[in-house]
Amino acid sequence: MPELAYQPRPQFQPFHQRTERWACMVCHRRAGKSVASVNELLIRALYTPKKDARYAYLAPFRQQSKEIAWTYLKQYAEPFVQSAKEIRESELRVRLINGAWITLYGADNIDALRGLYLDGVILDEFGDMKAGLWHEVILPTLADRQGWAVAIGTPKGHNQFHKLNEAAKLDPDWYQMTLKASDSGILLPSELDGMRKMMSEDQYAQELEVSFEAAVLGTYFASIIEKIEKDGQTNKVGLYDPHQKVNVACDLGFTDSTAFWFWQDRPDGIAVIDHFEDQSKPLIHYLEMLTERGYEYDTVWLPHDAKARTLQTGKSTVEQVLDYFKGSELNVRITPQMKVQHGIDAARLVLPHCHFDKNTENGIEALRAYRRNWDSTSKSFADKPKHDWSSDSADAFRYMSLVCRNHLNIPTNDDPLKKPQQFHVRDVNSFTLDELFRDNEHKSSRLEKLRI
């Protein structure tokens, strides 16, 4: 067999020599964790005794996987393929001489991973991946083949990567490594001094000294969530009161995810009892989910565009929901249409009054990760949120905050959200299906006139 061209840095030799099935590495920027991880995949794939072995490298986005790892994988794997056609550019996949496969994936397309088996996987920038991916998708792919996994990344606050890292430190089945720039010796002191001068204290602590305690720049709710966690308002058990009706707010999507938050008003605040998110499913899937939850509902709040008819069914979302729950006492209402920033402001006011059930953990991680876009040209954060895996649950929570905040005793001075005209909400139940039909017909006729 040809000799592998990779020469590991001394800092990563313990990682390659580990015997633990699971590993978590928290490494500073430019430490070489991606190169080490790609070669870990290659070494394990070349020497596996398993037939038809499959290995994967996973980043938050497929394009990100390609940019980070594809060049390295092609470079180091080239001596170990039978021909150039075994390096498949369109699939981001390499087939080695022993029949093992190494494929690059993106966590933005979870469905591409469902149903697969894997013998080993690298999860790069694990903290930026969708909450629940580890338990719901990755572990099942490894189970029947007794595969291994490595989570790597740089800290971004107390997110799921932080939780995994803290658990790994205490579990003998895990290999854990923390590599700070001040300890590794990989980057020259002059380079570190230059970066320290040009970066904020929190940026340097996070990126170079791998601090999970540094403030995560650009996030909307992370600091609030950290506080309510310290105050014991999360991870609660038994918040649901079966003698009280449940309210629901949702953000509906087809190509994006659809997310739901379930809550009950309490004298001391809001009990957030449940959270649900899924993607690429028809509306009936979510309506059945609401029924299967077994709650007695008071009101389901739909997004403001729910009156628009869809091309697939010819009916609006409102009509379909009303049809499905026909005969029940459930109310269906439309969330106020307001600027995104007003919804974010409402969520910031509501969050400190919320108590979250244990089964809302994935939703809390989405709120923690929700952040503004970084403009690389102006070197500043944009005014609008970044669209990623956290957006849909965060949007649904914004809608929830807009409609439940009136229950709370929140100061109203100089509060634009309290203006009556901005909170005018018409009960959908006051519409008949004929009225909704005429409303859509009126819009269609106006469009036809405009075309003429």
Secondary structure, 3 states (H helix, E strand, C coil): CCCCCCCCCHHHHHHHCCCCCEEEEEECCCCCHHHHHHHHHHHHHHHCCCCCCEEEEEECCHHHHHHHHHHHHHHHHHHHCCCHHHEECCCCEEECCCCCEEEEEECCCHHHCCCCCCCEEEEECHHHCCCCHHHHHHHHHHHCCCCEEEEEECCCCCCHHHHHHHHHHHCCCEEEEEECHHHHCCCCHHHHHHHHHHCCHHHHHHHCCCCCCCCCCCECCHHHHHHHHHCCCCCECCCCCCCCCEEEEEECCCCCEEEEEEEEEECCEEEEEEEEEEECCCHHHHHHHHHHHCCCEEEEEECHHHHCECCCCCCEHHHHHHHHCCCCCCEEEECCCCCHHHHHHHHHHHHHHEEEEHHHHHHHHHHHHCEEEEECCCCEEEEEECCCCCHHHHHHHHHHHHHHHHHCCCCCCCCHHHCHHHHCCCEHHHCCHHHHHHHHHHHHHHHHHHHC
